[in-house]
Amino acid sequence: MTKRQDTKKFFENLSGAGKSIGVLTSGGDAQGMNAAVRAVVRMGIYVGAKVYFVHEGYQGMVDGGDNIEEASWESVSSMLQVGGTVIGSARCKEFRSHEGRLKAAHHLVQRDITNLCVIGGDGSLTGANLFREEWSGLLEELVQQGLIDEQAAQNNSELHIVGMVGSIDNDFCGTDMTIGTDSALHRIIEVVDAIMTTAQSHQRTFVLEVMGRHCGYLALVSALACGADWVLIPEMPPEDGWEEQMCQKLSESRSRGSRLNIIIVAEGAIDRQGKAITVNNVKDLVVSCLGFDTRVTILGHVQRGGTPSAFDRILASRMGVEAVLALLEASASTPACVVSLCGNQAVRLPLMECVQMTQDVQKAMDEKNFEEAVRLRGRSFENNLNTYKLLSYRKADSELPNEEDELPYNSSFNVAVLNVGAPAAGMNAAVRSAVRVGITEGHKMFAVNDGFEGFYKGQIKEIKWGDVGGWTGQGGSILGTKRTLPAKHLDKIAEQIRIHNINALLVIGGFEAFLGVMELSAAREKYNEFCVPMVMVPATVSNNIPGSDLSIGADTALNAITDTCDRIKQSASGTKRRVFIIETMGGYCGYLASVGGLAAGADAVYIYEEPFDIRDLQSNVEHLTEKMKTGIQRGLVLRNENSNENFTTDFIYQLYSEEGKGVFDCRKNVLGHMQQGGAPSPFDRNFGTKIAAKAIQWISRKLKESYKEGKVFANTEDTACLLGMRRRAMVFQPVVQLKDQTDFVHRIPKEQWWLKLRPLMKILAKYKTSYDVSDSGQLEHVTRVRPKKVD
């Protein structure tokens, strides 16, 4: 046990005994709601509380009867991979009236339910808050009417409410992502990718309408993720005269050789006068102005459907557990709160502050104060919008700096981009973003093929704006990538830097990229050529890079694992009494196995970071034997490829087969390289695009600072950095300083944030475990001030 034990707060002290929790989904459905319900039910039962389903949202609460039903552990089995909401949702007029709320209160008191977990949009959450404010008054009325006695009123005197935001629009302030948003983006991107192939064939323009009556998040992020030519959103109406600008941009992109155009319109898009802009308006405009063959596609309810993405399942599972903790800790004085994510950190925010801010956005839009509306939407929305603007605006050649222009420093620098390590989905989106932002900033961009190997062989050529068109949706690495490290070829690499006059390096890749940048920065003493700004952006499915919580490609790999596990679980359910042992990638890093296990509902996950012995294997087998006696007769066990050199996948398979004889049979499956392939997920496209844009802006700043007497010279620690996502911010960290945080033998960071998600997975699989809640969300307040820029 660690010394920190005494400072940690464990939730064993938080007992739910004697408490009853009601869980309901309300308002429009969203993928991932079921994962949230499952987590609330299982965590509630785990801590000793009773948990009740409230079917059909508030309507079920008002109607009572069978609509309020006690949940069991098994009753939420197989819910994780189902879209929509299994317990039903309805819009309820009656609950808006005092009479309706009185009935609802009566039905809750009958079952001693004084803790409510509401999963829905801002309307549902506002309703819950009003219900809480009226609670004591409602109980008094019920006593007066003789419907309940004084004792019942006393026992149920306080109503606690915790909200989770389930909404595909991501229109709730205070949360980075709402449950369902990522899955809706998956649906949109699947459609756009499909449409692009047909548009390409016929040289067509497509105008797509996506959901978002009051919020342009889906439109904005899908436009970023597919590289759309134009996007129209309610928060930021286009400037007057946009029609001409848009048509000019479309015809420019055609003249540069593009065979298609994509325009994305949010259903609530408006112009500066507040007049609606519809997809048909846009289509007519393109046809009359340019004569292009143009088609309209309205995505509609497709966006709400389908299975939830890995991200939504993990988000919802984490939020569900957090919601139960918040209910257990609630007192009469704590305000109703929502649990949400900020970066990858769980937070609790006062419900009404978030609702107020969400309403302020609408108010700002009504008052035509659009800048304020964007600011209120929050940091993530603003970053997306800024990145989109940066990438969509191509300066005409006449606007680019001229060789003869007298500038305080040479603004036209040569910046080289390369991929290093194994391929990861999203690498191409990052390269595209880097190239276009670099050109916008006035640099000459060079592409290096095949990593450091291509570098020393001189496979370097200039890459232009049009060369990276359509790259965002491509999997793998178009530039080519190799695991070769630079140390043995320093002379030749230095020579190539000289020949091409390279002034800065952007390295996009995995652990080898990290080692490579370290080797180059260490060689600065000997070679002046390496005294240029260099930055590494993490891209690897293994997510094993020190200095970053996430890397490009990991989300796509997680989705591949989750999809496969879903299919395997289906097969296991059909045959009954079957346990699957599945091997995932990741080297020594257990991220894919652990987080994949959480998203797929695994019974056990073996990883290197958490040593296990034969007794653990034995107890897992016994656990599955017990499980086979219940209604859920299937098992899913994940094993990271390098979790243990002796307990191999075959060994575990044989052990389970022998020990489970007569109770269950076993199958094994090695997922292999399918985890590196496939089209990048919306998250990886977006993450790659934003992080590479940020990296290039950093390079521009460092080039200005280090340009002296006609040349670039940068040899300080802070000019060889890794750009990583740390908890809530993107941070530039000198690679030298990351040495101490790295286990070089096993190629993993010494501390990994996701290990704290493992107890969650065990709890949801019914293991008794210790869950450290010192890291759970504390009640914070919604920030309205500008967050400081973290450099």
C-alpha positions in Angstrom: 0.0 0.0 0.0 1.2 3.5 -0.7 2.0 6.1 1.8 -0.7 8.3 0.3 -3.3 5.8 1.7 -4.2 8.0 4.7 -4.8 11.2 2.6 -7.0 9.3 0.1 -10.7 9.1 0.7 -12.2 5.8 -0.2 -15.8 5.3 -0.9 -16.1 2.3 1.5 -17.1 5.0 4.0 -19.9 6.1 1.7 -22.7 3.7 2.3 -26.0 3.7 0.3 -27.7 1.4 2.8 -31.3 2.5 3.5 -31.2 4.9 0.5 -33.3 4.6 -2.7 -32.2 6.1 -6.0 -34.6 6.7 -8.9 -33.0 6.9 -12.4 -34.8 8.3 -15.4 -34.1 9.5 -19.0 -36.0 12.4 -20.2 -36.3 14.6 -23.4 -34.8 13.6 -26.7 -32.9 10.3 -26.6 -29.1 10.1 -27.0 -26.8 7.2 -27.6 -25.0 6.3 -24.3 -28.0 7.0 -22.1 -28.2 3.2 -21.5 -24.6 3.1 -20.4 -25.3 5.8 -17.9 -28.4 4.0 -16.6 -26.4 0.8 -16.2 -23.6 2.5 -14.3 -26.1 4.2 -11.9 -27.9 0.9 -11.3 -24.8 -1.1 -10.7 -23.0 1.5 -8.6 -26.1 2.1 -6.6 -26.6 -1.6 -5.8 -22.8 -1.9 -5.2 -23.0 0.7 -2.4 -26.0 -1.0 -0.9 -28.8 1.3 -2.1 -32.0 0.3 -3.8 -32.3 1.6 -7.4 -35.5 2.1 -9.3 -36.1 2.6 -13.0 -38.5 5.4 -13.7 -39.9 4.3 -17.2 -40.9 6.9 -19.8 -39.2 9.9 -18.1 -41.3 12.3 -16.0 -44.5 10.8 -17.5 -43.7 7.5 -15.7 -43.1 9.4 -12.4 -46.5 11.2 -12.8 -48.3 8.0 -13.7 -46.6 5.8 -11.1 -47.6 2.1 -10.9 -45.5 -0.3 -12.9 -43.6 2.7 -14.4 -41.5 2.8 -11.3 -39.8 -0.6 -11.0 -36.9 -1.8 -8.8 -33.8 -2.6 -10.9 -31.5 -5.6 -10.3 -27.9 -6.2 -11.3 -28.9 -8.5 -14.2 -31.7 -6.1 -15.5 -29.1 -3.8 -17.0 -27.0 -6.5 -18.7 -26.5 -6.1 -22.5 -27.7 -2.5 -22.3 -24.2 -1.0 -22.9 -24.1 -1.5 -26.6 -27.7 -0.4 -27.3 -28.5 3.1 -28.7 -31.4 5.2 -27.5 -32.8 4.6 -24.0 -34.1 1.2 -22.9 -36.2 2.6 -20.1 -38.0 5.0 -22.4 -38.3 8.8 -22.6 -41.2 11.0 -23.2 -41.9 14.7 -23.3 -44.3 15.3 -20.4 -46.7 18.3 -20.3 -48.3 17.1 -17.0 -45.1 17.4 -15.0 -45.0 21.1 -16.0 -48.1 21.6 -13.9 -48.2 21.8 -10.1 -50.7 18.9 -10.1 -48.4 16.7 -12.1 -45.5 17.3 -9.8 -47.7 16.6 -6.8 -48.6 13.2 -8.2 -44.9 12.5 -9.0 -43.9 13.4 -5.4 -46.6 11.0 -4.0 -45.3 8.1 -6.2 -41.7 8.7 -5.1 -42.6 8.9 -1.4 -44.5 5.7 -1.6 -41.2 4.0 -2.4 -39.0 6.2 -0.2 -37.1 7.5 -3.3 -35.4 10.7 -2.2 -32.5 10.6 -4.7 -33.0 11.2 -8.3 -30.6 10.8 -11.2 -31.9 12.6 -14.2 -30.4 12.0 -17.6 -31.6 14.5 -20.2 -31.2 18.0 -21.7 -31.5 21.4 -20.0 -35.3 21.4 -20.0 -35.4 18.1 -18.1 -32.8 19.3 -15.6 -34.5 22.6 -15.0 -37.7 20.6 -14.3 -35.9 18.5 -11.8 -34.5 21.5 -10.0 -38.0 23.1 -9.7 -39.3 19.8 -8.3 -36.6 19.9 -5.7 -37.3 23.5 -4.7 -41.0 22.7 -4.3 -40.4 19.3 -2.5 -41.2 20.3 1.1 -44.3 22.2 0.0 -45.5 19.2 -2.1 -45.0 16.9 0.9 -47.0 19.3 3.1 -49.9 19.2 0.6 -49.7 15.4 0.5 -50.0 15.3 4.3 -52.9 17.7 4.3 -54.7 15.7 1.6 -54.2 12.6 3.8 -52.2 10.8 1.0 -49.1 10.3 3.2 -48.6 10.5 7.0 -46.3 12.8 9.0 -43.8 10.0 9.4 -43.4 9.4 5.7 -43.0 13.2 5.2 -40.2 13.3 7.8 -38.4 10.2 6.4 -38.4 11.7 2.9 -37.9 15.4 3.9 -35.0 16.0 1.5 -34.9 15.4 -2.3 -31.4 15.2 -3.8 -30.9 15.6 -7.5 -27.9 14.9 -9.8 -28.1 15.5 -13.5 -26.2 14.0 -16.4 -26.6 15.7 -19.7 -27.7 13.5 -22.5 -28.1 15.5 -25.7 -26.6 14.9 -29.1 -26.4 18.7 -29.8 -23.7 19.3 -27.1 -25.7 22.4 -26.3 -25.3 22.5 -22.5 -22.8 24.9 -21.0 -20.2 23.8 -18.5 -19.7 20.4 -20.0 -17.1 19.7 -22.7 -19.1 16.8 -24.1 -22.6 15.7 -23.5 -23.6 12.0 -23.7 -24.5 11.2 -27.3 -22.6 14.0 -29.1 -19.6 11.7 -30.1 -22.0 9.0 -31.4 -24.0 11.6 -33.4 -20.7 12.8 -34.9 -19.9 9.1 -35.9 -23.2 8.9 -37.7 -22.6 12.2 -39.5 -19.1 11.4 -40.5 -20.1 7.9 -41.8 -22.7 9.6 -44.0 -20.3 12.4 -45.2 -17.6 9.8 -46.1 -20.1 7.9 -48.1 -21.4 11.0 -49.9 -17.8 12.1 -50.7 -17.3 9.1 -52.9 -20.4 9.7 -55.0 -19.8 13.4 -55.1 -16.2 12.7 -56.4 -17.6 10.5 -59.2 -20.0 13.1 -60.6 -18.1 16.4 -59.6 -21.1 17.4 -57.4 -21.7 19.8 -54.6 -23.5 18.4 -51.6 -25.4 20.5 -49.1 -25.9 18.6 -45.8 -28.3 19.5 -43.0 -27.3 18.3 -39.5 -29.2 18.6 -36.3 -28.7 21.6 -33.9 -31.6 24.0 -33.7 -29.9 26.3 -31.3 -26.4 24.9 -31.3 -23.9 24.6 -34.1 -21.6 22.1 -32.4 -22.4 19.1 -34.6 -22.1 21.2 -37.8 -18.9 22.8 -36.8 -17.1 19.7 -35.6 -18.2 17.6 -38.6 -17.1 20.4 -40.9 -13.7 20.3 -39.2 -13.6 16.5 -39.3 -14.4 16.2 -43.0 -12.7 19.3 -44.3 -16.0 20.9 -45.5 -15.7 23.9 -47.8 -18.3 26.0 -45.8 -20.3 25.7 -42.6 -23.3 27.7 -41.4 -24.1 27.7 -37.7 -26.5 29.7 -35.5 -23.9 31.1 -33.1 -21.8 32.7 -35.7 -23.9 33.8 -38.7 -21.8 34.7 -41.8 -20.9 38.3 -42.6 -23.2 40.1 -45.0 -22.3 39.3 -48.6 -21.4 35.7 -47.6 -23.2 34.4 -50.6 -20.5 35.8 -52.9 -17.7 34.8 -50.7 -18.9 31.2 -50.5 -19.4 30.8 -54.2 -15.9 32.3 -54.8 -14.4 29.8 -52.4 -16.2 26.8 -54.0 -15.1 27.8 -57.5 -11.5 28.4 -56.3 -11.4 24.9 -54.8 -12.7 23.4 -58.1 -10.1 25.4 -60.1 -7.3 23.8 -57.8 -8.4 20.4 -59.0 -11.0 19.4 -56.4 -13.9 17.4 -57.9 -16.4 18.0 -55.1 -17.7 20.5 -52.5 -19.3 19.8 -49.2 -21.3 22.5 -47.4 -22.7 21.7 -43.9 -25.7 23.6 -42.5 -27.0 23.4 -38.9 -30.8 23.2 -38.9 -30.9 26.4 -36.9 -28.5 28.4 -39.2 -29.4 32.1 -39.6 -27.9 35.2 -41.2 -27.0 38.4 -39.4 -30.6 39.6 -39.6 -31.8 36.5 -37.9 -33.4 35.1 -41.0 -33.2 31.3 -41.4 -30.7 29.9 -43.9 -32.0 26.6 -45.2 -30.2 23.9 -47.2 -32.5 24.6 -50.2 -31.5 28.3 -50.1 -27.9 27.3 -50.2 -28.5 24.8 -53.0 -30.4 27.4 -55.2 -27.6 29.9 -54.6 -24.8 27.5 -55.8 -26.9 26.5 -58.8 -27.8 30.0 -59.9 -24.3 31.5 -59.1 -22.0 28.7 -60.3 -24.2 26.2 -62.2 -22.7 23.3 -60.3 -24.6 20.0 -60.1 -25.9 20.3 -56.5 -27.7 17.9 -54.2 -29.2 18.2 -50.7 -29.1 15.6 -48.0 -30.9 16.0 -44.7 -29.5 13.6 -42.1 -32.4 13.8 -39.7 -33.0 11.1 -37.0 -30.1 9.0 -38.3 -28.0 11.1 -36.0 -29.8 10.0 -32.9 -29.6 6.3 -33.8 -27.2 3.5 -33.8 -24.9 2.0 -31.2 -23.0 4.4 -28.9 -19.4 5.1 -29.6 -16.6 3.9 -27.2 -16.2 7.5 -26.0 -19.9 7.9 -25.1 -19.9 4.5 -23.3 -16.9 5.5 -21.2 -18.2 9.1 -20.6 -21.6 7.8 -19.5 -20.2 5.0 -17.3 -17.9 7.5 -15.6 -20.7 10.0 -15.2 -23.1 7.3 -13.8 -20.7 6.3 -11.1 -19.8 9.9 -10.3 -23.6 10.7 -10.1 -24.1 8.0 -7.4 -21.1 9.3 -5.4 -22.6 12.9 -5.7 -26.0 11.6 -4.4 -24.4 9.8 -1.5 -22.4 12.9 -0.5 -25.4 15.4 -1.0 -26.8 17.2 1.9 -29.6 19.7 2.4 -27.3 22.6 1.7 -25.7 21.3 -1.5 -27.3 22.6 -4.7 -28.5 20.2 -7.4 -25.5 19.5 -9.5 -24.6 18.1 -12.9 -21.7 15.7 -13.3 -19.6 16.3 -16.4 -16.2 16.1 -18.0 -13.8 19.0 -18.4 -10.8 17.7 -20.4 -10.7 14.2 -19.1 -11.4 15.2 -15.5 -14.7 14.5 -13.8 -16.3 17.7 -12.4 -19.5 18.6 -10.6 -21.2 21.9 -11.4 -24.3 23.6 -9.9 -27.1 22.7 -12.2 -28.7 26.1 -12.3 -25.5 27.9 -13.1 -25.1 25.7 -16.2 -28.8 26.2 -17.1 -28.5 29.9 -16.7 -25.4 30.1 -18.9 -27.0 27.9 -21.5 -30.0 30.3 -21.6 -27.6 33.3 -21.8 -26.2 31.9 -25.0 -29.7 32.0 -26.5 -30.2 35.5 -25.1 -26.9 36.7 -26.7 -28.0 35.2 -30.0 -31.4 36.9 -29.8 -29.6 40.2 -29.1 -27.3 39.6 -32.1 -24.3 39.6 -29.8 -22.7 36.6 -31.6 -19.1 36.9 -30.2 -20.6 36.7 -26.7 -22.6 33.6 -27.7 -19.5 31.8 -28.9 -17.6 32.8 -25.7 -20.4 31.5 -23.5 -20.5 28.2 -25.4 -17.2 27.5 -23.8 -13.5 26.8 -24.5 -14.0 23.7 -26.6 -16.5 25.3 -28.9 -14.4 28.4 -29.3 -11.2 26.3 -30.1 -13.1 24.4 -32.8 -14.4 27.6 -34.4 -10.9 29.3 -34.4 -9.3 26.2 -35.9 -12.0 26.0 -38.6 -11.4 29.7 -39.5 -7.7 29.1 -39.6 -8.0 26.2 -41.9 -10.7 27.5 -44.2 -9.0 30.7 -45.1 -6.5 30.3 -47.9 -4.6 33.5 -48.7 -4.4 34.2 -52.3 -0.8 33.9 -53.7 -0.7 37.7 -54.0 -1.3 38.1 -50.3 1.6 35.8 -49.3 4.8 37.6 -48.2 7.1 38.4 -51.0 10.8 37.7 -51.1 11.6 41.4 -51.6 9.3 42.6 -48.7 11.3 44.2 -45.9 10.2 42.4 -42.8 11.7 42.6 -39.3 12.3 38.8 -39.6 12.1 36.4 -42.4 8.5 35.3 -42.3 8.9 32.6 -44.9 10.5 29.8 -43.1 10.8 26.2 -44.2 9.0 23.8 -41.9 9.3 20.0 -42.4 6.6 17.5 -41.3 7.1 13.8 -40.8 5.4 10.7 -39.4 7.4 8.3 -37.2 6.5 4.9 -35.6 3.5 2.7 -36.4 0.5 4.1 -38.4 -2.3 5.6 -36.4 -5.7 6.8 -37.7 -5.8 10.6 -37.6 -2.1 11.2 -38.6 -3.2 12.4 -42.0 -5.7 14.9 -40.5 -2.8 16.2 -38.4 -0.5 16.6 -41.4 -3.2 18.3 -43.4 -3.9 20.8 -40.7 -0.2 21.4 -40.1 0.4 22.0 -43.8 -2.5 24.4 -44.3 -1.9 26.4 -41.1 1.8 26.6 -41.9 1.0 28.0 -45.4 -1.5 30.5 -43.8 1.2 31.6 -41.4 3.5 32.3 -44.4 5.8 29.3 -44.2 6.9 26.9 -46.9 5.9 23.4 -45.9 8.0 20.3 -46.6 6.8 16.7 -46.4 9.2 13.9 -45.4 8.3 10.4 -46.5 8.9 7.3 -44.4 9.9 9.0 -41.1 13.6 9.5 -40.2 14.6 6.8 -42.7 13.2 8.9 -45.6 14.8 12.0 -44.0 18.3 10.7 -44.2 17.7 9.3 -47.7 16.5 12.8 -48.8 12.8 11.9 -49.5 11.8 15.5 -48.9 9.6 17.7 -51.1 7.5 20.8 -50.8 3.9 20.2 -50.1 1.2 22.6 -51.2 -2.3 23.5 -50.0 -4.1 21.4 -52.6 -1.9 18.4 -52.0 -3.6 17.6 -48.7 -7.2 17.9 -49.9 -9.4 15.1 -48.6 -6.8 13.8 -46.2 -8.8 14.1 -43.0 -10.9 10.9 -43.6 -8.0 8.7 -44.7 -6.7 6.1 -42.3 -3.0 5.1 -41.8 -0.2 7.4 -42.9 -0.1 8.8 -46.4 3.4 10.2 -46.0 4.5 6.8 -44.9 6.0 6.0 -41.5 8.8 3.9 -40.1 10.1 3.0 -36.7 13.8 4.0 -37.6 15.5 6.2 -35.0 17.7 9.1 -36.1 20.7 8.4 -33.9 22.7 6.3 -36.4 22.0 8.7 -39.3 22.7 12.1 -37.7 25.3 13.1 -40.3 22.9 12.5 -43.2 19.9 14.1 -41.5 21.9 17.2 -40.7 23.0 17.3 -44.4 19.4 17.1 -45.6 18.4 19.9 -43.2 21.2 22.0 -44.7 20.3 21.1 -48.3 16.6 22.0 -47.9 17.3 24.8 -45.4 14.8 23.4 -42.9 14.1 25.9 -40.1 11.7 23.8 -37.9 10.5 20.3 -37.5 7.1 18.8 -36.7 7.2 15.1 -35.8 3.9 13.3 -35.6 4.1 9.8 -34.2 4.4 7.4 -31.3 7.1 6.4 -28.9 9.8 6.4 -31.6 8.9 10.0 -32.4 9.4 10.9 -28.8 12.8 9.1 -28.7 13.7 10.7 -32.1 13.1 14.2 -30.9 15.1 13.5 -27.7 18.0 12.2 -29.8 17.9 15.2 -32.1 17.9 17.7 -29.3 20.7 15.8 -27.6 22.8 16.1 -30.8 22.5 19.9 -30.8 25.9 20.2 -29.1 27.5 18.6 -32.0 25.3 19.7 -34.9 24.2 23.3 -35.4 21.6 22.0 -38.0 19.5 20.6 -35.1 19.3 24.0 -33.4 15.9 24.7 -34.8 12.5 24.6 -33.1 11.1 21.0 -33.0 7.8 19.8 -31.6 6.4 16.3 -31.3 2.6 15.5 -31.5 1.7 12.1 -30.1 0.0 9.8 -32.5 -0.2 6.1 -31.6 -3.0 3.6 -30.9 -1.2 2.5 -27.8 -1.6 5.9 -26.0 1.8 5.3 -24.3 3.4 8.7 -24.7 4.6 10.5 -21.5 3.4 14.1 -21.2 0.0 13.4 -22.9 -3.2 11.8 -21.5 -4.3 11.0 -25.1 -2.7 10.4 -28.4 -4.1 10.6 -32.0 -5.3 7.1 -33.1 -6.3 5.7 -29.7 -10.0 6.6 -30.0 -10.2 4.9 -33.4 -8.5 1.8 -32.1 -10.9 1.8 -29.0 -13.9 1.9 -31.4 -12.5 -1.0 -33.4 -12.0 -3.1 -30.2 -15.5 -2.1 -28.9 -17.2 -3.0 -32.2 -15.5 -6.4 -32.3 -16.3 -7.1 -28.6 -20.0 -6.3 -29.3 -20.1 -8.9 -32.1 -18.2 -11.4 -30.0 -20.6 -10.9 -27.0 -23.5 -11.4 -29.4 -22.0 -14.7 -30.6 -21.4 -15.8 -26.9 -25.0 -14.9 -25.9 -26.3 -17.1 -28.7 -24.3 -20.2 -27.7 -24.7 -19.5 -23.9 -22.1 -20.4 -21.2 -19.2 -19.2 -23.3 -16.2 -17.1 -22.3 -14.1 -15.2 -24.8 -10.5 -14.3 -24.2 -9.5 -11.4 -26.4 -6.0 -10.1 -26.9 -5.5 -6.4 -27.6 -2.5 -4.3 -28.8 -0.7 -1.6 -26.8 2.8 -3.0 -26.2 3.2 -2.8 -22.4 0.6 -0.1 -22.1 -2.8 -1.4 -20.9 -4.8 1.6 -22.1 -6.6 -0.1 -25.0 -7.3 -3.2 -22.9 -8.6 -1.3 -19.8 -10.6 1.4 -21.5 -11.8 -1.0 -24.2 -12.9 -3.4 -21.3 -14.8 -0.6 -19.7 -16.5 0.3 -23.0 -17.3 -3.3 -23.9 -18.4 -4.5 -20.4 -15.6 -6.9 -19.8 -15.5 -9.2 -16.8 -11.7 -9.0 -16.4 -8.8 -7.2 -18.0 -5.2 -8.3 -17.6 -2.5 -5.6 -18.1 1.2 -5.2 -17.3 0.7 -2.2 -15.1 -1.3 -4.1 -12.6 0.6 -7.4 -11.9 -1.5 -10.5 -11.5 -0.7 -14.0 -10.3 -2.3 -17.5 -10.5 -4.6 -16.6 -7.5 -6.1 -13.7 -9.4 -6.7 -15.9 -12.4 -8.3 -18.5 -10.1 -10.6 -15.9 -8.5 -11.6 -14.6 -12.0 -12.6 -18.1 -13.1 -14.6 -18.5 -9.9 -16.3 -15.2 -10.5 -17.3 -16.3 -14.0 -18.5 -19.7 -12.7 -20.9 -17.7 -10.3 -22.0 -15.5 -13.2 -23.0 -18.5 -15.3 -25.6 -19.4 -12.6 -27.4 -16.1 -13.2 -29.3 -15.0 -16.3 -26.1 -13.6 -18.0 -24.4 -16.6 -19.4 -21.4 -15.2 -21.2 -18.0 -13.8 -20.3 -15.6 -11.4 -21.8 -11.9 -11.3 -20.8 -9.4 -8.9 -22.3 -5.6 -9.3 -22.2 -3.1 -6.8 -23.2 -0.5 -8.4 -25.5 2.5 -7.9 -23.2 0.7 -8.1 -19.8 2.7 -11.1 -18.7 5.4 -13.1 -20.5 4.3 -16.4 -19.0 0.6 -16.0 -18.6 0.1 -15.8 -22.4 -3.2 -15.6 -24.1 -2.9 -19.3 -24.9 -2.1 -20.1 -21.3 -5.1 -18.1 -20.0 -7.3 -19.7 -22.6 -6.2 -23.2 -21.6 -6.5 -22.4 -17.8 -10.0 -21.1 -18.2 -11.0 -24.1 -20.5 -9.7 -26.6 -17.9 -11.1 -24.8 -14.8 -14.4 -24.0 -16.4 -15.1 -27.6 -17.6 -18.7 -28.5 -17.3 -19.6 -24.9 -16.5 -18.5 -22.9 -19.6 -16.4 -23.3 -22.6 -13.8 -20.9 -24.0 -12.8 -19.3 -27.3 -9.9 -16.9 -27.9 -9.5 -14.1 -30.4 -6.4 -12.0 -31.2 -7.5 -8.7 -32.6 -4.1 -7.8 -34.2 -3.6 -5.1 -36.8 -7.2 -4.3 -37.4 -6.7 -2.0 -34.4 -4.3 0.2 -36.4 -6.5 0.4 -39.5 -9.8 1.9 -40.5 -11.1 5.5 -41.2 -10.2 7.8 -38.2 -13.0 8.5 -35.8 -14.5 12.0 -35.5 -12.6 12.5 -32.3 -9.2 11.6 -33.8 -9.8 13.8 -36.9 -10.7 16.7 -34.7 -8.0 16.1 -32.1 -5.4 15.7 -34.8 -6.5 18.8 -36.6 -6.5 21.0 -33.5 -3.3 19.7 -31.9 -1.3 20.1 -35.2 -2.7 23.6 -35.7 -1.5 24.5 -32.2 1.9 23.0 -32.8 2.4 25.1 -36.0 1.5 28.3 -34.2 4.0 27.4 -31.5 6.7 26.8 -34.2 5.9 30.3 -35.7 6.4 31.9 -32.3 9.6 30.1 -31.6 10.9 30.9 -35.1 10.3 34.7 -34.5 12.1 34.4 -31.1 15.1 32.5 -32.4 15.7 34.4 -35.7 18.8 36.4 -35.2 21.3 37.9 -37.7 19.7 36.3 -40.7 19.3 32.8 -39.4 17.4 30.6 -37.0 19.3 29.4 -33.9 17.4 27.6 -31.2 19.2 25.4 -28.7 17.3 25.9 -25.4 15.3 23.1 -23.8 12.0 24.8 -24.5 12.6 24.7 -28.2 12.4 20.9 -28.4 8.9 20.1 -27.0 6.2 17.6 -26.9 2.6 19.0 -27.2 0.3 16.9 -25.0 -3.1 17.0 -23.5 -2.8 17.2 -19.7 -6.0 16.9 -17.7 -7.7 20.1 -18.9 -5.2 21.8 -21.2 -2.9 21.4 -24.1 0.7 21.9 -22.8 4.1 22.2 -24.4 6.7 20.3 -22.4 10.4 20.2 -23.1 11.2 16.5 -24.0 14.3 16.6 -21.7 12.0 17.2 -18.7 9.8 14.2 -19.6 12.8 11.8 -19.2 12.1 11.2 -15.5 8.5 10.5 -16.2 9.3 7.7 -18.6 9.9 3.9 -18.2 12.1 3.5 -21.3 12.4 -0.3 -20.9 8.6 -0.8 -21.2 8.0 2.3 -23.3 5.3 3.7 -21.0 4.8 6.8 -18.8 5.5 6.1 -15.1 2.2 7.5 -14.1 -1.0 7.0 -16.2 -4.3 8.7 -15.5 -6.5 5.9 -16.8 -5.4 3.4 -14.2 -8.0 5.2 -11.9 -10.7 4.0 -14.3 -9.9 0.3 -13.6 -11.8 0.1 -10.3 -14.8 1.4 -12.2 -14.6 -1.5 -14.6 -14.3 -4.0 -11.7 -17.3 -2.5 -9.9 -19.4 -2.6 -13.0 -18.4 -6.3 -13.4 -19.4 -7.0 -9.7 -16.0 -7.3 -8.1 -15.5 -6.0 -4.6 -12.7 -3.4 -4.9 -11.3 -0.2 -3.4 -12.3 2.9 -5.3 -10.4 6.1 -4.6 -12.8 9.0 -4.6 -10.3 11.6 -3.7 -10.1 12.2 -7.5 -13.8 12.4 -8.0 -15.3 15.7 -8.9 -15.6 18.5 -6.3 -18.3 21.0 -6.7 -16.9 23.8 -8.8 -18.5 26.9 -10.3 -19.0 27.7 -14.0 -16.3 30.0 -15.1 -17.3 33.0 -17.2 -13.9 34.7 -17.2 -11.5 34.0 -20.1 -9.3 31.1 -19.2 -5.7 32.0 -19.3 -3.8 30.7 -22.3 -1.5 27.9 -21.3 1.7 28.0 -23.3 
